[in-house]
Amino acid sequence: MNDWSSRDIQKWEYVPLGPFLAKNFASTISCWIITPEALAPFKIALPAQEPELLPYLRAKDISAYDIDIQAHFRCESMKGNWHTISKTNMKHLYYSAGQTVAHHAATGCNMSAGDMLGSGTISAPERSGFGSCVELSWAGKTTSFEVELEDGTKVERRFFLDGDEVNFTAVCRGNGFNIGFGNCSGKILPAVPNSAFYDE
């Protein structure tokens, strides 16, 4: 799942509100559903959680799954070619899935069958594994990534622009077999002004 972020709104919300409206306007999901039973061979313990969590979040099973994740980018000038901008793994999460659900529901928020929850950004410790442009560009202070095209011209981004496409891929690598999660691809389209909010 890619829960897109609106960087302009998110920058305003972060202090003191935290991300809210910047995260609720668009999500892209893969066409594949992988069951916990299929993921069982790839279960992996998460690192020790410091500082110690509140009692309702403590558990004996603090785990995630060994899932390689990549983020890819392309724009119209790249003639259909994808460029890898991040390589990370679910094992770098801080909270387990169970802890995420427990925390979400702790204040009485309803949980129903079919609800979709995201893990949040999954980032590896090294820069090549940062999971968002706001991390890759140090909040817009530097270039997130640069792609050199065949004709020598360069495409560089701090944040994504209209017409850009992003594709996430993920795979569990077993002993002689892989479990793929399918493509999770989305394209940024220009905003369409709503006459109820904007003067023409």
C-alpha positions in Angstrom: 0.0 0.0 0.0 1.2 3.5 -0.8 -0.6 6.1 1.4 0.3 9.2 -0.5 1.4 12.3 1.4 0.7 15.9 0.3 4.0 17.5 1.2 2.7 21.1 1.4 -0.1 20.2 3.8 2.1 17.8 5.7 4.8 20.4 6.4 2.1 22.7 7.9 0.5 20.0 9.9 3.6 18.3 11.4 4.1 20.9 14.1 2.2 20.8 16.3 -0.6 18.6 14.8 1.2 15.7 13.2 0.2 14.3 9.8 -3.6 14.1 9.3 -5.2 15.7 6.3 -1.9 15.3 4.4 -2.3 11.5 4.6 -6.1 10.9 4.0 -6.7 12.0 0.4 -5.3 9.1 -1.6 -4.1 5.5 -1.2 -2.9 3.0 -3.8 -3.1 -0.8 -3.1 -1.7 -3.8 -4.9 -4.2 -6.3 -6.5 -2.8 -9.1 -4.4 -3.7 -10.2 -0.9 -1.1 -12.4 0.9 -2.4 -14.3 4.0 -0.6 -14.6 7.3 -0.3 -18.3 6.7 1.7 -17.7 3.5 4.0 -15.2 5.3 4.6 -17.5 8.4 8.0 -18.8 7.1 9.2 -15.2 6.8 8.4 -14.1 10.4 11.3 -12.3 12.0 11.8 -10.7 15.4 11.9 -6.9 15.5 14.7 -5.0 17.2 14.4 -4.2 20.9 12.0 -1.4 21.5 13.5 1.5 23.4 12.2 3.3 25.4 10.0 0.7 27.0 6.5 0.8 25.8 3.4 1.3 27.9 2.0 -2.0 29.4 -0.9 -2.4 26.9 1.6 -2.5 24.1 4.0 -5.0 25.6 4.0 -8.4 24.1 6.1 -11.6 23.9 5.8 -11.8 20.1 7.4 -8.6 18.7 7.8 -9.5 15.1 7.3 -8.6 11.5 8.2 -10.3 8.2 11.3 -10.4 6.1 9.8 -8.6 3.0 12.1 -6.9 0.6 10.4 -3.6 -0.7 11.4 -1.4 -3.5 10.1 2.0 -4.7 10.4 2.9 -8.4 9.9 6.1 -10.2 9.4 7.2 -13.8 8.2 10.3 -15.7 7.2 11.0 -19.3 10.8 11.9 -20.4 12.0 8.5 -19.2 10.1 6.7 -22.0 8.6 4.0 -19.8 11.7 3.0 -17.9 11.5 2.7 -14.1 14.3 3.9 -11.8 14.7 2.4 -8.3 14.7 5.1 -5.7 14.5 3.1 -2.4 15.2 -0.4 -1.2 14.0 -1.3 2.3 12.5 -4.2 4.3 9.6 -4.7 6.6 12.0 -5.9 9.3 12.9 -2.3 9.9 9.5 -1.4 11.5 9.4 -0.3 15.1 6.0 -1.7 16.0 4.5 -5.1 15.2 1.2 -5.4 13.4 -0.5 -6.5 16.7 0.9 -3.4 18.5 -0.3 -1.2 15.7 -3.8 -2.5 15.9 -3.8 -2.4 19.8 -2.7 1.3 19.8 -5.2 2.3 17.1 -8.1 0.8 19.0 -6.9 1.8 22.5 -9.1 4.9 22.7 -12.2 3.2 21.5 -11.8 3.6 17.7 -14.0 1.0 16.1 -12.3 -1.7 14.1 -14.4 -3.7 11.6 -13.7 -6.6 9.2 -12.3 -5.2 6.0 -10.6 -2.2 7.5 -7.3 -1.4 5.9 -4.4 -0.2 8.1 -1.0 0.9 6.9 2.3 0.4 8.7 3.5 3.9 8.0 6.7 4.6 6.2 9.2 1.7 6.2 12.7 3.0 6.2 16.0 1.2 6.4 18.8 2.8 8.4 20.9 3.8 5.4 19.8 6.6 3.0 19.3 4.3 0.1 16.5 2.7 2.1 14.7 5.8 3.2 11.0 5.3 2.4 9.8 8.8 1.5 10.9 11.8 -0.4 10.7 14.0 2.7 13.4 11.7 4.2 15.5 11.3 1.1 15.6 15.1 0.5 15.9 16.0 4.2 12.6 17.8 4.1 13.3 19.4 0.7 16.7 20.8 1.6 18.5 18.6 -1.0 17.7 16.4 -4.0 15.9 13.1 -3.3 17.2 11.3 -6.3 18.6 12.0 -9.8 18.2 9.9 -13.0 20.5 10.4 -16.0 18.7 9.6 -19.3 20.2 8.1 -22.4 20.7 11.5 -24.1 22.6 12.8 -21.1 19.9 15.0 -19.7 19.1 14.6 -16.0 15.8 14.2 -14.2 16.0 15.2 -10.5 13.4 15.4 -7.8 13.0 16.6 -4.3 9.3 15.7 -4.3 7.1 14.2 -7.0 5.5 16.3 -9.7 2.3 16.1 -11.8 2.8 13.3 -14.4 5.2 11.3 -12.2 4.5 7.7 -11.5 5.5 5.6 -8.4 5.5 1.9 -8.2 6.1 -0.3 -5.1 7.1 -3.9 -5.4 7.6 -6.4 -2.6 8.8 -10.0 -2.3 9.5 -12.7 0.3 12.5 -14.7 -0.8 12.3 -18.4 0.3 14.5 -21.4 -0.2 13.8 -22.0 -3.9 10.6 -20.0 -4.1 9.4 -16.4 -3.9 6.1 -14.8 -2.8 5.3 -11.7 -4.7 2.9 -8.9 -3.6 2.1 -7.6 -7.1 2.7 -4.0 -8.3 1.4 -1.0 -6.3 1.4 1.7 -8.9 0.0 5.2 -9.1 0.4 8.3 -11.2 0.1 11.9 -10.0 -2.5 13.9 -12.0 -2.9 17.7 -12.0 -5.4 19.0 -9.5 -8.9 19.9 -10.9 -10.2 23.2 -9.3 -13.6 22.9 -7.8 -15.7 25.9 -8.6 -17.4 25.8 -5.2 -14.0 26.6 -3.6 -12.2 28.6 -6.3 -13.1 31.8 -8.2 -12.7 31.3 -11.9 
